[in-house]
């Protein structure tokens, strides 16, 4: 599976965010910046997370630590939702 890389500078210009914001998100382990030929890139798969993080940071003024906590909680909610779905499917299988 081939991944699409997006230049950090292009993302920042199109979303009107600072490059330091992305660097901070990487420092907190929330995203991964890929460096190729002395240029910084982000994976296309991280765009949804970055949109969420930038909304929290710029619109709601949540600090990086708060974004890290919110991300952890959202990941946990998603994990629990998947677990509930699996359990529901097992229950349906037992009903037949």
Buried (B, 14 or more C-beta within 10 A) or exposed (E): EEEEEBEBEEBBEEBEBEBEBBBBBBEBEBBEBEEEEEEBBBBEEBBEBBEBBBEBBBEEEBEBEEBBEBBEEEEEEEEEEEEEEEEEEEEEEEEE
